[in-house]
Amino acid sequence: MPELRLGVCYDFRNPPDSGVSDRVLYREILEQVRWLDGLGADLVWFTEHHFIDDGYLPSWVPVAGAMAAVTKRIRFGTDVCLLPFNHPIRLAEDLAVLDNLSDGRIEVGVGMGYAPHEFRGFGIPLARRVSLMDEGIEILQRCFSGERFSWHGKRYRFEDVQITPGYVQSGGPPLWIASMSEAGALRAARFGTNYLPQGLRSRAYDPWVEALEARGRKPKDHRIGIIRSILVTDDKETDWQIVRAAEAYRMVLYKRFFAESGEGFGEAGEPVPQTWIVGDVEHCVAEIERFVDEFGITDIVTMAVPPGLRADQLAPSLERLFTEVAPRVKQAVNGAHR
């Protein structure tokens, strides 16, 4: 099983009534990531959405480049990059540049999106998202091979393409596929990528495990990651109140997406847990270990700056997460799988 990695996630959402300018929020987060790199965090992930009034991050590539310039060890990825809105050749070029800028610290998780307003905004029929996703993944994998190739598909056609500069990482940046459905779980198994499950266990997780095993592959040989936030505190009653309000605001948008699309969170059944883990060091260690053991999770990131909060408000929790909780969890989990 791959070694456990823990990190943070940013969506850069800035509520209109926050009183903080976007440029200040960006500057504070950049400084926080520099600090987290020295603190021992393994990962920074970005989420992508478009046309949201609170500035939800629409373009993660320049942010990753800026952060790569001020860090040395932390790795950057997405949960997720919305592939239908990103031409795969252009994305492959961006990733090649980022891979060189970061000295091989780039990964990419892709999803096909589900919010109808985004497809309207880009002028792309929602019905095309599956074919755009499937072709986009195949094209990215061809790009990552470093070989010259042509493509004649339903959505994309091009001739004699080779991505330059070459990638630092052999085979290109590690590729992840996200899904909330059985079809998506089977897609990730078919392409043999790392996996980002969301939603119901019976739809997004179990079919992936079964499909891999049917192909003679072991789930534990793949990375499986998730955004599951962690608040390390000795005063749960006080500290959680601040975060709870931000979390309630954050979830309103996803509930709207679910209502508009009929997809996403809110369906009945046992979910792959994404609720916050809140408590002291002992509680957080025990809960993370239990979660990792049940689902084979290899990568966990916490929302570092929930919308409406400043970068320094969760700094005490983040410091304890990466200096007290993470070392103990890694020792227990990584040691058990050696």
C-alpha positions in Angstrom: 0.0 0.0 0.0 1.4 3.5 -0.8 2.5 5.6 2.1 -0.1 7.8 3.7 0.0 11.5 2.8 -1.8 14.4 4.5 -2.3 17.9 3.3 -4.6 20.8 2.8 -7.1 22.0 0.2 -8.1 25.4 -1.0 -11.1 26.7 -3.0 -10.3 30.4 -2.5 -14.0 31.2 -1.9 -14.4 34.7 -0.6 -18.0 35.6 0.5 -19.0 39.0 -0.8 -19.5 40.3 2.7 -16.2 39.0 4.1 -14.6 42.4 4.1 -11.4 40.9 2.7 -10.2 41.6 -0.8 -9.4 38.7 -3.1 -5.8 39.8 -3.5 -5.4 39.8 0.3 -6.9 36.3 0.6 -4.6 35.0 -2.2 -1.6 36.6 -0.5 -2.4 35.1 2.9 -2.9 31.6 1.5 0.3 31.8 -0.4 2.2 32.6 2.8 0.3 29.9 4.6 1.4 27.3 2.0 5.0 28.4 2.4 4.7 27.9 6.2 3.0 24.5 5.7 5.8 23.3 3.4 8.3 23.8 6.3 5.8 22.3 8.8 5.8 19.0 6.9 2.5 19.0 5.0 2.6 16.6 2.0 -0.1 18.0 -0.2 -1.9 21.0 -1.5 -5.0 20.3 -3.5 -7.2 22.8 -5.4 -10.9 22.6 -6.3 -12.3 24.2 -9.4 -15.7 25.8 -10.2 -16.8 28.6 -12.4 -19.1 31.7 -12.4 -19.6 31.7 -8.6 -20.1 35.1 -6.9 -17.7 34.4 -4.1 -14.8 33.8 -6.5 -14.6 30.0 -6.2 -11.2 29.2 -7.8 -11.7 29.0 -11.6 -8.1 28.6 -12.6 -5.8 26.5 -10.4 -2.7 26.3 -12.8 -1.3 29.8 -12.0 -1.9 29.3 -8.3 0.0 26.1 -8.4 2.9 27.8 -10.2 3.0 30.6 -7.7 3.0 28.1 -4.8 5.7 25.9 -6.4 8.0 28.9 -6.5 7.9 29.4 -2.7 8.0 25.7 -1.6 10.4 22.9 -1.8 8.7 19.6 -0.9 4.9 19.8 -0.9 3.1 18.3 -3.9 0.2 19.9 -5.7 -2.9 18.3 -7.2 -6.6 18.8 -7.9 -9.8 17.4 -6.5 -10.9 18.2 -9.1 -9.9 19.8 -12.4 -13.0 19.8 -14.5 -11.9 18.1 -17.7 -14.7 19.1 -20.1 -13.7 22.8 -19.7 -10.0 22.1 -20.2 -8.7 21.2 -23.7 -6.5 18.1 -22.9 -3.6 19.2 -25.1 -3.5 22.6 -23.5 -3.9 21.0 -20.0 -1.0 18.6 -20.8 1.2 21.6 -21.8 0.3 23.4 -18.6 1.1 20.4 -16.5 4.5 20.0 -18.3 5.4 23.5 -17.4 4.2 23.0 -13.8 6.1 19.8 -13.6 9.3 21.5 -14.5 8.7 24.6 -12.3 8.0 22.4 -9.3 10.7 19.8 -10.0 8.2 17.0 -10.4 5.7 17.9 -7.7 2.5 18.0 -9.8 -0.4 15.6 -9.9 -3.9 16.1 -11.4 -7.3 14.8 -10.5 -10.0 15.1 -13.1 -13.8 15.1 -13.0 -16.4 15.7 -15.6 -18.5 18.2 -13.7 -22.2 18.3 -13.0 -23.3 21.9 -12.4 -25.6 22.9 -15.4 -24.7 26.6 -15.1 -21.1 25.9 -15.8 -21.8 24.0 -19.0 -24.1 26.9 -20.1 -21.4 29.4 -19.3 -18.9 27.6 -21.5 -21.4 26.9 -24.2 -20.9 23.1 -23.9 -24.0 20.8 -24.0 -24.2 18.9 -20.7 -24.8 15.7 -22.8 -21.2 15.8 -24.1 -19.5 15.6 -20.7 -19.0 11.8 -20.7 -17.4 11.8 -24.1 -15.3 14.8 -23.3 -14.2 13.1 -20.1 -13.3 9.8 -21.7 -11.5 11.2 -24.6 -9.7 13.8 -22.4 -8.4 11.1 -20.1 -7.1 9.0 -23.1 -5.5 12.0 -24.6 -3.8 13.0 -21.3 -2.4 9.5 -21.0 -1.0 9.7 -24.5 0.5 13.1 -23.8 2.1 11.9 -20.6 3.9 9.1 -22.5 6.1 11.7 -24.2 5.5 10.2 -27.6 4.2 12.0 -30.8 0.7 11.0 -31.7 -2.5 12.0 -33.7 -6.1 11.7 -32.5 -9.3 11.3 -34.4 -12.2 11.1 -31.9 -15.7 12.2 -31.5 -14.8 15.4 -29.6 -11.2 16.1 -30.5 -9.1 15.8 -33.7 -5.5 16.8 -34.1 -2.4 15.7 -35.9 1.2 15.0 -35.0 1.3 16.3 -31.4 4.1 15.9 -28.9 4.2 17.7 -25.6 7.2 19.9 -24.9 8.9 20.5 -22.6 9.1 17.0 -21.4 7.8 16.0 -18.0 10.1 15.7 -15.0 8.1 12.7 -13.7 8.5 9.5 -15.7 5.1 8.9 -17.4 3.9 12.4 -16.6 2.1 13.7 -13.5 0.2 11.0 -11.6 -3.4 11.0 -12.9 -6.5 10.7 -10.6 -10.1 10.2 -11.6 -13.0 11.5 -9.4 -16.5 10.1 -9.4 -19.8 10.1 -7.5 -21.3 7.2 -9.6 -20.8 3.6 -10.5 -20.0 4.5 -14.1 -17.2 6.8 -12.8 -15.9 4.2 -10.5 -15.7 1.7 -13.4 -14.0 4.4 -15.5 -11.2 4.9 -12.9 -10.7 1.1 -12.8 -10.7 0.8 -16.6 -8.0 3.5 -17.0 -6.0 2.2 -14.0 -5.6 5.6 -12.3 -5.6 6.8 -8.8 -9.1 7.4 -7.4 -11.1 10.2 -5.8 -14.5 8.7 -4.6 -17.3 11.0 -3.4 -20.8 10.2 -2.4 -22.3 6.8 -1.6 -20.1 3.9 -0.8 -22.3 1.5 -2.8 -22.0 3.7 -6.0 -18.6 5.4 -5.8 -16.3 3.0 -3.8 -17.4 -0.6 -3.8 -17.8 -0.9 -7.6 -14.2 0.5 -8.0 -12.9 -2.2 -5.6 -14.8 -4.9 -7.4 -13.8 -3.8 -10.8 -10.1 -3.7 -9.9 -10.2 -7.1 -8.4 -12.1 -8.5 -11.4 -9.1 -7.3 -13.5 -6.6 -9.0 -11.2 -5.5 -5.7 -9.7 -5.3 -4.8 -6.0 -7.0 -1.7 -4.7 -4.2 -1.3 -2.2 -1.7 -0.8 -5.0 -3.5 2.4 -6.0 -3.7 5.8 -4.3 -7.2 6.7 -3.1 -7.7 10.2 -1.9 -10.4 12.4 -0.4 -11.1 15.9 1.1 -12.0 15.2 4.7 -11.3 18.1 7.0 -9.8 17.9 10.4 -9.9 20.4 13.3 -7.4 19.6 16.1 -8.6 21.3 19.3 -8.8 20.9 23.0 -11.8 23.2 23.1 -14.2 21.7 20.7 -17.3 23.7 21.8 -15.6 27.0 21.2 -13.5 26.3 18.1 -16.0 24.3 16.2 -18.6 27.1 16.3 -16.4 29.3 14.1 -15.8 26.5 11.6 -19.4 25.3 11.6 -20.7 28.6 10.2 -18.1 28.6 7.4 -18.9 24.9 6.6 -22.6 25.6 6.5 -22.0 28.4 4.0 -19.7 26.1 2.0 -22.3 23.4 1.7 -25.1 25.7 0.5 -23.5 25.8 -3.0 -23.2 22.0 -3.3 -26.8 21.6 -2.2 -27.7 24.1 -5.0 -25.7 22.1 -7.5 -27.5 18.9 -6.3 -30.9 20.5 -6.7 -30.1 21.8 -10.2 -28.5 18.6 -11.5 -30.0 15.8 -9.4 -26.4 14.6 -8.8 -24.0 14.9 -5.9 -24.5 14.9 -2.2 -27.8 14.4 -0.5 -28.7 10.9 -1.6 -29.8 8.3 1.0 -27.3 5.5 1.8 -23.9 5.0 3.5 -21.5 7.7 2.2 -17.7 7.6 1.9 -17.3 9.9 4.9 -16.4 13.5 4.3 -17.6 15.0 7.6 -15.2 16.9 9.7 -13.1 15.1 12.3 -13.1 17.4 15.3 -11.4 16.8 18.7 -8.1 16.6 20.5 -5.0 14.9 19.2 -5.9 11.5 20.5 -9.4 11.6 19.0 -8.1 12.8 15.6 -5.4 10.1 15.5 -7.9 7.4 16.3 -10.5 8.6 13.7 -8.0 9.0 10.9 -6.5 5.6 11.5 -10.0 4.1 11.5 -10.9 5.9 8.3 -7.7 4.8 6.5 -8.1 1.2 7.6 -11.8 1.0 6.5 -11.3 2.5 3.0 -7.7 2.1 2.2 -7.3 5.9 2.0 -3.8 7.0 1.1 -4.3 10.8 0.7 -6.3 13.1 3.0 -6.6 16.8 2.8 -8.3 19.3 5.1 -9.9 22.6 4.1 -7.3 25.0 5.4 -9.3 28.3 4.9 -13.1 27.6 4.8 -15.0 30.4 3.1 -15.3 33.5 5.3 -12.3 32.7 7.5 -8.8 34.2 7.4 -5.7 32.1 6.9 -4.6 32.5 10.4 -7.8 31.3 12.1 -7.1 27.6 11.6 -3.3 27.9 11.9 -3.2 26.5 15.4 -5.1 23.4 14.3 -3.0 23.0 11.2 0.2 23.2 13.2 -1.0 20.5 15.6 -2.2 18.4 12.7 1.2 18.3 11.0 3.4 18.2 14.0 1.4 16.1 16.5 -1.3 14.1 14.6 0.3 13.3 11.2 3.5 11.8 12.5 1.7 9.4 14.8 -0.8 8.4 12.1 1.9 7.9 9.5 4.0 5.8 11.9 1.1 3.6 12.7 -0.3 3.3 9.1 2.9 3.2 7.1 4.6 0.9 9.6 1.7 -1.6 9.4 2.1 -1.9 5.6 5.8 -2.3 5.4 
